[in-house]
Amino acid sequence: MSTLFQDIIVFTILAVALVFLFKKYIWKKKAKKACGKDDCGCH
C-alpha cells in the first residue's frame, strides 16, 4: 500500500470517530415531552 492511501484511510477513520463522538456526547436531542410519569424513553 502506498503512504497516501494509508493516510486517507487513517484520516477517514478519525473523521468518522470524531463525528460519532460529537453526535453521542455533544449534540444530544432532547425530548419535547415525557411519555408518562417515569419517562420510559419512547421519544
Biopython code that builds the backbone (N, CA, C, O; Angstrom):
import numpy as np
from Bio.PDB.StructureBuilder import StructureBuilder

atoms = [
    (1, "MET", "N", (0.835, -1.186, 0.000)),
    (1, "MET", "CA", (0.000, 0.000, 0.000)),
    (1, "MET", "C", (0.875, 1.242, 0.000)),
    (1, "MET", "O", (1.960, 1.272, 0.580)),
    (2, "SER", "N", (0.378, 2.236, -0.653)),
    (2, "SER", "CA", (1.140, 3.479, -0.664)),
    (2, "SER", "C", (0.845, 4.290, 0.594)),
    (2, "SER", "O", (-0.174, 4.095, 1.257)),
    (3, "THR", "N", (1.743, 5.186, 0.899)),
    (3, "THR", "CA", (1.589, 6.018, 2.083)),
    (3, "THR", "C", (0.375, 6.930, 1.958)),
    (3, "THR", "O", (-0.331, 7.159, 2.941)),
    (4, "LEU", "N", (0.129, 7.440, 0.783)),
    (4, "LEU", "CA", (-1.026, 8.312, 0.563)),
    (4, "LEU", "C", (-2.329, 7.574, 0.847)),
    (4, "LEU", "O", (-3.220, 8.121, 1.496)),
    (5, "PHE", "N", (-2.446, 6.357, 0.374)),
    (5, "PHE", "CA", (-3.646, 5.553, 0.598)),
    (5, "PHE", "C", (-3.847, 5.289, 2.090)),
    (5, "PHE", "O", (-4.971, 5.370, 2.585)),
    (6, "GLN", "N", (-2.785, 4.979, 2.798)),
    (6, "GLN", "CA", (-2.874, 4.743, 4.236)),
    (6, "GLN", "C", (-3.289, 6.008, 4.978)),
    (6, "GLN", "O", (-4.094, 5.947, 5.908)),
    (7, "ASP", "N", (-2.747, 7.150, 4.575)),
    (7, "ASP", "CA", (-3.117, 8.415, 5.205)),
    (7, "ASP", "C", (-4.594, 8.725, 4.994)),
    (7, "ASP", "O", (-5.266, 9.197, 5.911)),
    (8, "ILE", "N", (-5.095, 8.469, 3.811)),
    (8, "ILE", "CA", (-6.507, 8.714, 3.524)),
    (8, "ILE", "C", (-7.383, 7.828, 4.403)),
    (8, "ILE", "O", (-8.387, 8.294, 4.942)),
    (9, "ILE", "N", (-7.018, 6.569, 4.552)),
    (9, "ILE", "CA", (-7.788, 5.648, 5.397)),
    (9, "ILE", "C", (-7.764, 6.109, 6.855)),
    (9, "ILE", "O", (-8.803, 6.120, 7.515)),
    (10, "VAL", "N", (-6.607, 6.484, 7.357)),
    (10, "VAL", "CA", (-6.475, 6.908, 8.753)),
    (10, "VAL", "C", (-7.297, 8.163, 9.012)),
    (10, "VAL", "O", (-8.009, 8.230, 10.014)),
    (11, "PHE", "N", (-7.217, 9.157, 8.133)),
    (11, "PHE", "CA", (-7.973, 10.389, 8.342)),
    (11, "PHE", "C", (-9.475, 10.166, 8.196)),
    (11, "PHE", "O", (-10.263, 10.840, 8.860)),
    (12, "THR", "N", (-9.877, 9.247, 7.353)),
    (12, "THR", "CA", (-11.303, 8.932, 7.212)),
    (12, "THR", "C", (-11.825, 8.281, 8.489)),
    (12, "THR", "O", (-12.897, 8.641, 8.976)),
    (13, "ILE", "N", (-11.079, 7.331, 9.029)),
    (13, "ILE", "CA", (-11.490, 6.675, 10.269)),
    (13, "ILE", "C", (-11.520, 7.684, 11.420)),
    (13, "ILE", "O", (-12.430, 7.651, 12.249)),
    (14, "LEU", "N", (-10.549, 8.562, 11.474)),
    (14, "LEU", "CA", (-10.518, 9.596, 12.507)),
    (14, "LEU", "C", (-11.728, 10.524, 12.392)),
    (14, "LEU", "O", (-12.337, 10.872, 13.404)),
    (15, "ALA", "N", (-12.077, 10.923, 11.184)),
    (15, "ALA", "CA", (-13.223, 11.803, 10.980)),
    (15, "ALA", "C", (-14.521, 11.111, 11.395)),
    (15, "ALA", "O", (-15.375, 11.729, 12.032)),
    (16, "VAL", "N", (-14.673, 9.846, 11.041)),
    (16, "VAL", "CA", (-15.879, 9.101, 11.428)),
    (16, "VAL", "C", (-15.965, 8.987, 12.949)),
    (16, "VAL", "O", (-17.044, 9.140, 13.523)),
    (17, "ALA", "N", (-14.848, 8.723, 13.596)),
    (17, "ALA", "CA", (-14.839, 8.611, 15.056)),
    (17, "ALA", "C", (-15.198, 9.944, 15.709)),
    (17, "ALA", "O", (-15.957, 9.971, 16.678)),
    (18, "LEU", "N", (-14.668, 11.033, 15.196)),
    (18, "LEU", "CA", (-14.977, 12.344, 15.765)),
    (18, "LEU", "C", (-16.443, 12.715, 15.574)),
    (18, "LEU", "O", (-17.065, 13.276, 16.476)),
    (19, "VAL", "N", (-16.990, 12.408, 14.416)),
    (19, "VAL", "CA", (-18.415, 12.679, 14.172)),
    (19, "VAL", "C", (-19.269, 11.849, 15.118)),
    (19, "VAL", "O", (-20.250, 12.354, 15.665)),
    (20, "PHE", "N", (-18.918, 10.590, 15.319)),
    (20, "PHE", "CA", (-19.655, 9.732, 16.243)),
    (20, "PHE", "C", (-19.627, 10.307, 17.660)),
    (20, "PHE", "O", (-20.665, 10.395, 18.317)),
    (21, "LEU", "N", (-18.444, 10.697, 18.128)),
    (21, "LEU", "CA", (-18.346, 11.248, 19.474)),
    (21, "LEU", "C", (-19.103, 12.554, 19.599)),
    (21, "LEU", "O", (-19.736, 12.803, 20.625)),
    (22, "PHE", "N", (-19.052, 13.395, 18.575)),
    (22, "PHE", "CA", (-19.781, 14.658, 18.587)),
    (22, "PHE", "C", (-21.280, 14.406, 18.705)),
    (22, "PHE", "O", (-21.963, 15.041, 19.509)),
    (23, "LYS", "N", (-21.787, 13.479, 17.899)),
    (23, "LYS", "CA", (-23.223, 13.193, 17.938)),
    (23, "LYS", "C", (-23.631, 12.547, 19.260)),
    (23, "LYS", "O", (-24.719, 12.816, 19.771)),
    (24, "LYS", "N", (-22.781, 11.714, 19.808)),
    (24, "LYS", "CA", (-23.143, 10.981, 21.013)),
    (24, "LYS", "C", (-23.117, 11.864, 22.254)),
    (24, "LYS", "O", (-24.024, 11.773, 23.082)),
    (25, "TYR", "N", (-22.115, 12.707, 22.407)),
    (25, "TYR", "CA", (-21.942, 13.446, 23.650)),
    (25, "TYR", "C", (-22.317, 14.916, 23.577)),
    (25, "TYR", "O", (-22.758, 15.476, 24.581)),
    (26, "ILE", "N", (-22.163, 15.551, 22.449)),
    (26, "ILE", "CA", (-22.358, 16.991, 22.389)),
    (26, "ILE", "C", (-23.712, 17.354, 21.807)),
    (26, "ILE", "O", (-24.394, 18.227, 22.345)),
    (27, "TRP", "N", (-24.118, 16.712, 20.730)),
    (27, "TRP", "CA", (-25.334, 17.071, 20.020)),
    (27, "TRP", "C", (-26.460, 16.121, 20.392)),
    (27, "TRP", "O", (-26.897, 15.307, 19.579)),
    (28, "LYS", "N", (-26.927, 16.238, 21.643)),
    (28, "LYS", "CA", (-27.990, 15.364, 22.113)),
    (28, "LYS", "C", (-29.336, 16.017, 21.828)),
    (28, "LYS", "O", (-29.545, 17.199, 22.101)),
    (29, "LYS", "N", (-30.234, 15.225, 21.276)),
    (29, "LYS", "CA", (-31.581, 15.720, 21.049)),
    (29, "LYS", "C", (-32.381, 15.541, 22.331)),
    (29, "LYS", "O", (-32.311, 14.505, 22.992)),
    (30, "LYS", "N", (-33.132, 16.563, 22.660)),
    (30, "LYS", "CA", (-33.943, 16.498, 23.869)),
    (30, "LYS", "C", (-35.386, 16.195, 23.487)),
    (30, "LYS", "O", (-35.911, 16.723, 22.507)),
    (31, "ALA", "N", (-36.005, 15.347, 24.271)),
    (31, "ALA", "CA", (-37.404, 15.005, 24.037)),
    (31, "ALA", "C", (-38.271, 16.200, 24.420)),
    (31, "ALA", "O", (-37.997, 16.886, 25.404)),
    (32, "LYS", "N", (-39.297, 16.438, 23.649)),
    (32, "LYS", "CA", (-40.176, 17.559, 23.929)),
    (32, "LYS", "C", (-41.109, 17.266, 25.098)),
    (32, "LYS", "O", (-41.425, 18.157, 25.886)),
    (33, "LYS", "N", (-41.544, 16.023, 25.205)),
    (33, "LYS", "CA", (-42.452, 15.639, 26.284)),
    (33, "LYS", "C", (-42.050, 14.276, 26.820)),
    (33, "LYS", "O", (-41.519, 13.440, 26.089)),
    (34, "ALA", "N", (-42.303, 14.065, 28.071)),
    (34, "ALA", "CA", (-42.137, 12.735, 28.642)),
    (34, "ALA", "C", (-43.383, 11.934, 28.312)),
    (34, "ALA", "O", (-44.463, 12.504, 28.153)),
    (35, "CYS", "N", (-43.246, 10.636, 28.210)),
    (35, "CYS", "CA", (-44.387, 9.809, 27.822)),
    (35, "CYS", "C", (-45.093, 9.223, 29.038)),
    (35, "CYS", "O", (-45.751, 8.188, 28.938)),
    (36, "GLY", "N", (-44.964, 9.860, 30.144)),
    (36, "GLY", "CA", (-45.610, 9.380, 31.364)),
    (36, "GLY", "C", (-44.849, 9.884, 32.568)),
    (36, "GLY", "O", (-43.967, 10.736, 32.454)),
    (37, "LYS", "N", (-45.194, 9.355, 33.708)),
    (37, "LYS", "CA", (-44.536, 9.808, 34.938)),
    (37, "LYS", "C", (-43.091, 9.340, 35.027)),
    (37, "LYS", "O", (-42.240, 10.048, 35.564)),
    (38, "ASP", "N", (-42.811, 8.158, 34.507)),
    (38, "ASP", "CA", (-41.479, 7.586, 34.674)),
    (38, "ASP", "C", (-40.559, 7.811, 33.483)),
    (38, "ASP", "O", (-39.420, 7.344, 33.502)),
    (39, "ASP", "N", (-41.013, 8.508, 32.449)),
    (39, "ASP", "CA", (-40.224, 8.797, 31.242)),
    (39, "ASP", "C", (-39.583, 7.518, 30.688)),
    (39, "ASP", "O", (-38.385, 7.285, 30.853)),
    (40, "CYS", "N", (-40.388, 6.718, 30.044)),
    (40, "CYS", "CA", (-39.970, 5.400, 29.578)),
    (40, "CYS", "C", (-38.978, 5.443, 28.415)),
    (40, "CYS", "O", (-38.478, 4.398, 27.998)),
    (41, "GLY", "N", (-38.684, 6.631, 27.885)),
    (41, "GLY", "CA", (-37.714, 6.742, 26.817)),
    (41, "GLY", "C", (-38.277, 6.400, 25.448)),
    (41, "GLY", "O", (-37.545, 5.930, 24.576)),
    (42, "CYS", "N", (-39.565, 6.631, 25.250)),
    (42, "CYS", "CA", (-40.180, 6.264, 23.968)),
    (42, "CYS", "C", (-39.970, 7.324, 22.899)),
    (42, "CYS", "O", (-40.392, 7.129, 21.760)),
    (43, "HIS", "N", (-39.337, 8.430, 23.229)),
    (43, "HIS", "CA", (-39.107, 9.506, 22.253)),
    (43, "HIS", "C", (-37.675, 9.487, 21.796)),
    (43, "HIS", "O", (-37.278, 10.313, 20.975)),
]
sb = StructureBuilder()
sb.init_structure("model")
sb.init_model(0)
sb.init_chain("A")
sb.init_seg("    ")
for serial, (resi, resn, name, xyz) in enumerate(atoms, 1):
    if name == "N":
        sb.init_residue(resn, " ", resi, " ")
    sb.init_atom(name, np.array(xyz, "f"), 0.0, 1.0, " ", f" {name:<3s}", serial, name[0])
structure = sb.get_structure()
